[in-house]
């Protein structure tokens, strides 16, 4: 894939092709399992698209509400930030948000664009 194609690739494009193995390559098996449980329990809220579809914001209500940002880097890799201040990235909150985004795509549920002053940007 050319550099220009990588730059144009959205998070949606990547998630439509993301396999379970790809998710496990991004995060540890334990983190993926914990993230999936959070997503299945409905802990991911206020999912929003950011940066022209190159990322997403979410609240993940676990022990407390955590703000999560998952983005595509320029090289086409996924990266994440979370207010849980994880020792290892990605954390289970980021995985939960990403799985919720994939569920939205599969069910054709629109994901609105976050406002530039969304408070989660200031927390992360």
C-alpha positions in Angstrom: 0.0 0.0 0.0 1.4 3.4 -0.9 2.0 6.1 1.7 -0.9 8.2 0.2 -3.2 5.2 0.5 -2.2 4.7 4.1 -2.9 8.4 4.9 -6.4 8.1 3.3 -7.3 4.9 5.2 -10.0 5.5 7.8 -10.5 3.7 11.0 -13.7 2.3 9.5 -11.8 0.8 6.6 -9.4 -0.9 9.1 -12.2 -2.1 11.4 -14.1 -3.6 8.5 -11.1 -5.9 7.8 -10.0 -6.4 11.4 -10.1 -10.1 12.4 -10.0 -11.6 15.9 -6.3 -12.4 15.2 -5.7 -8.8 14.2 -7.2 -7.6 17.4 -5.0 -10.1 19.4 -2.0 -8.8 17.5 -2.8 -5.3 18.7 -3.6 -6.2 22.3 -2.9 -9.1 24.6 -5.3 -11.9 24.8 -6.2 -11.0 28.4 -6.9 -7.4 27.4 -9.0 -8.4 24.5 -11.1 -10.7 26.6 -11.6 -8.0 29.3 -12.4 -5.5 26.7 -15.0 -7.8 25.0 -16.6 -8.3 28.4 -16.9 -4.6 29.0 -18.4 -4.1 25.5 -20.9 -7.0 26.0 -22.0 -5.5 29.3 -22.9 -2.2 27.6 -20.2 -0.2 29.3 -19.2 1.8 26.1 -21.1 5.0 25.8 -21.1 8.2 23.7 -19.1 6.7 20.8 -18.1 9.5 18.5 -16.0 9.7 15.3 -13.0 12.1 15.3 -10.5 13.6 12.9 -12.4 12.9 9.7 -13.0 9.3 10.5 -9.4 8.5 11.5 -10.3 7.9 15.1 -13.0 7.5 17.8 -13.8 8.8 21.2 -15.9 6.9 23.9 -16.7 6.8 27.5 -16.2 3.4 29.1 -17.9 3.0 32.4 -15.9 0.4 34.3 -14.8 1.1 37.9 -15.3 4.7 36.9 -15.9 6.5 33.6 -12.8 6.4 31.4 -12.3 8.6 28.4 -10.9 6.6 25.5 -9.4 7.7 22.1 -8.5 5.2 19.4 -6.8 6.5 16.3 -5.1 5.5 13.1 -1.4 6.6 13.0 0.1 7.9 9.8 1.7 4.6 9.3 -1.7 2.8 9.4 -1.3 1.3 12.8 -3.8 1.6 15.6 -3.0 3.6 18.7 -5.0 4.5 21.8 -5.1 6.7 24.9 -7.2 6.3 28.0 -7.7 8.2 31.2 -7.0 4.9 33.1 -3.3 5.7 32.5 -2.5 2.1 31.4 0.9 0.6 32.0 0.6 -1.2 28.7 -1.3 0.2 25.7 -3.9 -0.6 24.5 -6.0 -1.1 27.7 -9.2 -3.1 27.9 -11.2 0.2 27.7 -9.7 1.0 24.3 -10.4 -2.6 23.1 -14.0 -2.3 24.3 -14.5 1.0 22.4 -13.0 -0.5 19.3 -15.2 -3.6 19.5 -18.3 -1.4 20.0 -17.3 0.6 16.9 -17.0 -2.6 14.9 -20.5 -3.6 16.2 -21.9 -0.2 15.1 -20.3 -0.8 11.6 -21.8 -4.3 11.4 -25.3 -3.1 12.3 -25.0 0.0 10.2 -25.5 2.3 13.2 -24.1 5.8 12.4 -21.4 7.2 14.6 -21.7 11.0 14.9 -18.7 13.3 14.7 -17.4 14.6 18.0 -17.3 18.4 18.5 -13.8 19.9 18.6 -14.4 21.0 22.2 -15.5 17.5 23.4 -14.3 17.3 27.0 -12.7 13.9 26.5 -10.0 15.6 24.3 -9.0 17.6 27.4 -8.9 14.6 29.7 -6.7 12.3 27.4 
